[in-house]
Amino acid sequence: METSRSLSEILPVEQHGDEPALFFGDDVVTFAQLKQRVTATARLMSRVSQVGDRISIVGPNAPAWIDCYYGVPDSGRLLVFLNDRLAVGELASIVRRSDSRVLIGPEQQLNGLRSELGDSVRTIEEAEWEKHLEGCEPQVESARSLTNSGQSGAAWIIYTSGTTGVPKGAVLTTENILAALAGARACRPVRADDVFLFPFPLCHVAGYNVLHLHAHGRPVVIMRRFESSAFIDAIDRYGVTSASLTATMLSGVLEVISRHPDRRRQLSTLRTLQYGAAPMPTSLVRRAHAELGVELNQGYGMTELAGNAVFLDAEAHRHALDGDERVLRSAGRPAPNVEVAIMSDDGRMLGPEEAGEIVVKGSQVMVGYWDDPEATRSALRHSWLHTGDVGTMDETGLLFVVDRKKDLVVSGGENIASREVEDEILRVAPEVLEVAVVGIPDPHWGENVCAVVTFSGTAPQGQLDIDALNHRLEPRLARFKLPRHLVSTPELPKNATGKIDKKAIRSWLLQERDLIGDRWTSPGARETPQNKGSGVNGPDALSLDDVP
């Protein structure tokens, strides 16, 4: 493989140097300034680490993330994305597994990680980031190929949950990222006056959208964290023309406008909404179109694809909204540089309308999982990336996601490994004999985590309730992974080989809605008046994985 070009080469400094590249609160960074920051970041990395080292970054959205997106790979290091919603123990595990040499983030989080990691990792506090950049020379030696990873041009490592419950680090090269940008360029056109609002955590692969806008010389508005009212204010303040949302986010924005109709005027510049990441009910898509009058664009992708690979563009949405409900339920069509097929379990290619695993081939497919050859072989067998999603394709090339083979629960755009939650429940609740964690479809969050348990013969079934269980789990799991429902049963259904039958459990829970009860309402739970006690919506709750 040839050495990949530098990521920062996409920054159009000569044409747009004096124009804004980033808006973050009151701060404005031009393309020329961003290029200088990226160069300083690369120089800083060369001072504190060696070529091929892993550099981890954690914390809420901040300009340092964007500096590192470009600057760390430019220096010949790999940037490891850390989700700050994870518990300290989870973060420390990823830092160790990636063998990161440097850790960047807010003081509070770094303090917790220092207690877990000791002196094995050098830390740089976010509050000192600007001072560090100012102390670096404006030039950096070129170092774009990595030797220790065995892959040329490796740039990012993004950890994603798997069916085993152990996060796997998808290694993305510069070539992978540029290929994803090429697909977006073909299927998500950027207009000459676009201003893009990015409300997602920059620790997700969805951050490739930032590079997509930058490659076109257009600015991106970065939110520290998403909040519906602040999202509306940002559109008004910066003249935002396009934005990306999950179903949960969109529902919240529409609810604010419903309560305060006068705020609709703040959205006057908005032309396009992109969506994905979590289930999007067709009813919500129609409502967004009717109430906001915007164009819509859906993306299907995942971390292993460096972004989206399949798109349902604005023209297809217009056609679907005119009455073709079937098209609206599809994921869309593959980008021009991507092959998508449906494969049987024995590796045969299936025909139109035949259900099988969705597989993908193309330059944006990851090179593998960091230090996990077995998982890499499993994911990239038959020369295709096996997504773990079950789907069909029609004769016109439209892809339909039917179900997931992996036991992931997708809630609010976050992937949650059921095995991980199960293991922690068994660890903290000795009175539980068996447990099965499944996703319960929800039109607002996509899915909620439901734990179905059996108790040991010596434990009374009423001994453990949802609040008591989550009180024990909170130190061990990120809050979004905590069960929202707890159901007890004398026995879990099992298949012929003795394995717990989760398909039967899901069917049983959906038929016996009263077993699930009301949404968990402990302090801090993601509760909103409009969705409390809402019913389930199976067909609309299917996931399009984790890329908006």
Residue, then its C-alpha position, 0 to 999 in steps of 0.5 A: m500500500e502506498t503512503s497516504r496523503s496528509l489529512s490536512e491537505i484537504l484544508p483549502v487554505e489558498q482559496h479560503g484562508d481568511e474565511p471561517a472554518l470553525f465556530f465554537g461559542d464566541d471563538v472563530v477559527t479561519f482556515a489559515q488559523l486552523k492550518q497553523r493549529v494543525t501544524a502546531t499540534a503535529r509538532l507538539m506530538s513529535r515532542v511528546s511521543q514517537v512515530g507510530d504512538r497512539i494519542s488518546i483524547v477525551g472530553p466534551n467537544a472542543p477545538a482541540w478535537i479538530d486540531c487532533y483530527y488532522g494534526v495527530p495523523d499528520s505527525g505519524r501518530l494514531l488518534v484514539f477517540l475516547n467517549d467521555r460518557l464511559a466510566v473511568g474504568e472503561l476509558a482506562s481499559i481502552v487506553r491500556r489496550s491501545d497502548s496510548r502514550v499521551l492522553i489529552g482531556p479536561e482536568q477532572q477526567l484526567n485526574g480520574l484516569r491518572s488514578e487508574l493508569g498511574d504514570s504510564v501515560r503522559t497527560i495534557e490538560e485541555a485548559e493548557w492546550e492553547k499554551h502548548l500550541e503557542g509554544c510549538e514552532p510552525q513547521v513539522e517534519s513530514a511523517r505520514s507512514l506508520t511502521n508498528s501498526g503494519q498499515s500505511g497511513a493509519a490515522w484514527i482508532i475508534y472503539t466500537s462495541g461488539t457482541t462479545g461486550v469488549p470494545k474493538g478499535a477500528v483502525l481507519t487510514t487516511e485513505n479510508i477517511l478520504a474515500a468516505l469523504a468522496g462518497a459524501r461528496a457525491c451523495r451529500p452535496v455542499r453548497a457554496d454558502d453552507v454553514f453546517l451545525f455539528p451537535f454530536p460528540l466528536c468522539h464518534v465517527a460522525g466527526y467525518n462530517v466536519l472534514h467533509l465541510h472543510a474539504h469544500g471550504r465551508p465552516v462548521v459550528i461545534m456545540r460543546r454538548f447537544e441541547s434542543s434549545a441551544f441547537i435552535d439558538a445556534i442556527d439563528r446565531y450563525g446562519v446555519t443552513s444544514a445540520s445533522l441529527t438523530a431521531t432523539m435530537l430531532s424529536g426534542v427540537l420539534e417539541v421546543i418549537s411546538r411549545h414555543p411556535d415563535r421560535r420557528r423563525q430562528l430556523s429561517t436559514l435552515r435548508t437541509l437536515q441529515y439523519g441517521a445514527a439511531p432509528m428514525p420513525t417515518s412519522l418523525v421524518r414526515r413531521a420534520h418535513a411538514e413543520l420545518g420545510v427542509e430537505l432530508n438526507q439519510g445515511y447508513g454507515m458505521t465506524e468500520l466504514a469511516g462514515n456513511a456508505v449508503f445514502l437516501d438523498a433529498e430527491a429520494h425523500r421528496h419522492a417518498l414523501d409524496g406517497d412512496e412509504r416503502v422508499l422512506r423505510s429504506a436506507g438508500r443506495p450505495a455511494p458510487n465508490v462502494e459495493v453493497a451486497i447481501m450474503s448468506d451465512d455460507g458466503r453466497m451472494l443473494g438476489p433481490e428481496e432475499a434476506g441475509e447479512i449486509v456486506v460492504k466492499g470499498s476503499q473506506v472499509m477499515v484495515g482491521y481492529w487494533d491488536d485483534p486479529e481474530a475479530t479482524r478476520s471475522a469482520l473482513r472474511h470473504s473480502w467483504l466487511h460483514t456489518g452484522d446487519v440483516g437486510t435486503m436489496d430490491e431490483t433497483g438497488l435500494l437497501f433495506v435494513v431488516d434486523r441486526k445479527k449482533d446483540l447491540v442495543v442502540s439507544g439515542g445513537e449510542n451502541i450498547a453491547s448487551r453482553e457487557v451489561e449482562d456481565e456487570i449485572l451478574r458481577v454486582a447482583p449475586e442474587v441473579l442467576e441468569v440474565a438476558v439484556v435486550g433492546i425494547p423499541d422506543p420511538h423516541w430513543g430508538e431502543n431502551v435497555c431491558a434486563v430480564v433476569t431469573f433469581s437464585g433459589t435462595a433469593p426472593q424475586g422482589q428483592l431487586d428493583i431497577d433503582a437498586l440494580n442501577h445504584r450498583l451498576e453506576p460505578r461500573l457502566a456509563r449511564f446510557k448503558l444502564p437498564r431502563h427496565l427490569v423484568s423477572t421470570p422463573e426461567l429464560p427461554k433457551n434454544a436446542t443447544g441450551k443458549i438463551d433465546k433472545k429473539a423469543i424474549r423480545s417477542w414475549l416482551l413486545q406481546e406482554r407490554d405490561l411486563i415492561g412497565d413505565r420508563w425508569t424515572s430515577p434522577g437524571a434519567r432521560e425522561t421527557p413529558q412527551n414520551k413517558g409511557s409511550g408504546v413501542n414501534g417495531p418496524d420504525a425502531l430498526s437501527l441504521d447503526d452509528v453514523p448520522 
